[in-house]
Amino acid sequence: MTAVPDAIDQALGIAPGSPLHALRALRPEFVSGAEACRAAVLHPEETLDLSPELRRALARRVVAWAGHDRLTDGYPRPADPALAALADGEMPEDPALAALARHADLIAATPAKAGPEHLSALQEAGFSVPQIIALSELLAFACYQIRVVHGLGLLKETRA
């Protein structure tokens, strides 16, 4: 595994050579896979008119639900005021961003309640099916990252 900390190592403060770093090194494909997925959802080759700033803002909004400051800090707050509102958990004034915020909050807080009607609301707000798929991938990755950081954090606590 590379000596350069990935986003999960950074979120947890896992130092190279530490026991938890060595544990993660046992499955390097998971480490590299998570980083590749992060890059793919934040900076895809085909943006589908979903800017990297929008993607980071949405990821920041979702990971903030976990209450893990270092994980949230891994997604810088956008300079654009509308995207900053989205990232900060506020309800944006823009109707399309507000629909996206409501959907992201649903997925972050109560994903089992999500249904086809929620995807239809995104379409009604102007998002295309390919954009909704890309946004769903982003939301899924952010939720995955929360769970990995939480689980590894528990391991880190038990080893301390």
Disulfide bonds with the S-S distance in Angstrom:
none
